[in-house]
Amino acid sequence: MGRPPSGGATRFANRAATLRALVLLCFVRSGMRIVGYRRMKAIQARLARVRESRAPRPTVPRAMRSIERAKRYLPGKDTCLPDAFAGQILLARAGYASEVRYGVEPGPGGVSIRAHAWLVCEGHVVLGEAETGRYTPLETSVRP
């Protein structure tokens, strides 16, 4: 039996996971600006195919915490769709199937709408859950 990781090893693993999430977030955010939603969705669907891995698999909450930590290092406002795309890719690389879900709500005065995207894994909202209750769900993306 191996020993549990020491504090230094855990910190290193957390930093490495945050760096992976940061790279994914930069890739997805940039991709959405450069090639647009439709092409980025196709790229994301290919990257988010669940793969078997021999490496130790992080827990879903740990993987999502890495996304939350990485967002602190990026400029600009919080963007739910790129976050959900990056989270789905990260989970797929760890061997978890997940779905990006979309919802809308009426904007101020009912003149416009607001949209939100969140990530669901194993039947639970794992990213973007704080606001899901106010939104009327739309389509569910096809699982890659």
C-alpha positions in Angstrom: 0.0 0.0 0.0 1.2 3.4 -0.9 1.3 6.4 1.4 -1.2 9.3 0.8 0.3 12.2 -1.1 2.2 14.7 1.1 1.2 18.3 1.2 3.8 19.3 -1.4 2.6 16.6 -3.8 -1.0 17.7 -3.4 -0.2 21.3 -4.0 1.8 20.3 -7.1 -1.2 18.2 -8.4 -3.6 21.1 -7.8 -1.4 23.5 -9.6 -0.9 21.1 -12.5 -4.7 20.6 -12.7 -5.3 24.4 -12.6 -2.7 24.9 -15.4 -4.5 22.3 -17.6 -7.8 24.0 -16.9 -6.2 27.4 -17.7 -4.9 26.2 -21.0 -8.3 24.7 -21.9 -10.2 27.9 -21.0 -7.8 30.0 -23.1 -8.2 27.6 -26.0 -12.0 27.6 -25.8 -12.4 31.3 -25.2 -10.0 32.2 -28.0 -11.5 29.6 -30.3 -15.0 31.0 -29.8 -13.7 34.5 -30.8 -11.7 33.3 -33.8 -13.8 30.6 -35.4 -17.2 31.2 -33.8 -19.6 29.1 -31.9 -20.6 26.5 -34.5 -17.0 25.5 -35.4 -15.8 25.7 -31.8 -18.8 23.4 -30.8 -17.6 20.9 -33.4 -14.0 21.0 -32.2 -15.2 20.7 -28.6 -17.4 17.7 -29.4 -14.3 15.9 -30.8 -12.2 16.8 -27.8 -14.9 15.9 -25.3 -15.1 12.2 -26.3 -14.7 10.1 -23.2 -11.4 8.2 -23.2 -10.1 5.4 -21.1 -7.1 6.5 -19.2 -4.5 4.6 -17.1 -3.7 7.7 -15.2 -5.4 8.2 -11.8 -8.8 9.8 -12.4 -9.6 13.0 -10.5 -13.0 13.3 -8.8 -15.6 15.4 -10.6 -15.6 18.1 -7.9 -11.8 18.3 -8.0 -11.8 18.7 -11.8 -14.4 21.5 -11.6 -12.4 23.2 -8.8 -9.5 23.4 -11.2 -11.8 25.3 -13.7 -12.9 27.7 -11.0 -9.3 28.3 -9.9 -8.1 28.8 -13.5 -10.9 31.4 -14.1 -9.3 33.7 -11.5 -6.2 34.1 -13.7 -8.1 35.2 -16.8 -9.1 38.7 -17.6 -12.6 39.7 -18.5 -16.0 38.7 -17.2 -17.1 35.2 -16.2 -18.3 33.4 -19.4 -20.5 30.3 -18.8 -20.4 28.7 -22.2 -16.6 28.5 -22.6 -16.4 27.4 -19.0 -18.9 24.6 -19.7 -17.0 23.6 -22.9 -13.7 23.5 -21.1 -15.2 21.6 -18.2 -16.7 19.0 -20.5 -13.3 18.4 -22.2 -11.6 18.2 -18.9 -14.1 15.6 -17.6 -13.9 13.6 -20.8 -10.2 13.4 -20.6 -10.6 12.0 -17.0 -13.1 9.4 -18.3 -16.4 11.1 -17.3 -19.4 11.6 -19.6 -21.1 15.0 -19.2 -23.6 17.3 -21.0 -23.6 21.0 -21.7 -27.1 22.3 -21.1 -28.5 25.7 -22.2 -31.3 27.9 -20.8 -32.8 31.3 -21.2 -34.7 33.8 -19.1 -36.5 37.1 -20.0 -34.2 40.1 -19.7 -35.1 43.4 -18.1 -38.5 44.6 -19.3 -39.1 41.4 -21.3 -37.5 43.0 -24.3 -34.5 40.8 -24.5 -33.4 37.4 -23.2 -30.4 36.2 -21.2 -28.8 32.9 -21.8 -26.8 30.6 -19.5 -24.9 27.3 -20.0 -24.1 24.8 -17.4 -22.4 21.4 -17.2 -24.2 18.2 -15.9 -22.3 15.0 -15.0 -23.8 11.9 -13.5 -27.1 13.7 -13.1 -25.8 16.6 -11.1 -25.0 20.2 -12.1 -21.2 20.4 -11.6 -20.4 23.8 -13.2 -22.6 26.9 -13.5 -25.2 25.7 -11.0 -25.6 29.0 -9.1 -28.0 30.4 -11.7 -29.7 27.3 -13.3 -32.9 27.7 -11.4 -33.9 31.0 -13.1 -33.4 29.6 -16.6 -35.8 27.7 -18.8 -33.8 24.8 -20.3 -33.4 24.6 -24.0 -31.8 21.8 -26.0 -29.4 19.5 -24.4 -26.1 19.1 -26.4 -25.5 15.7 -27.8 -23.0 13.7 -25.7 -19.8 13.3 -27.6 
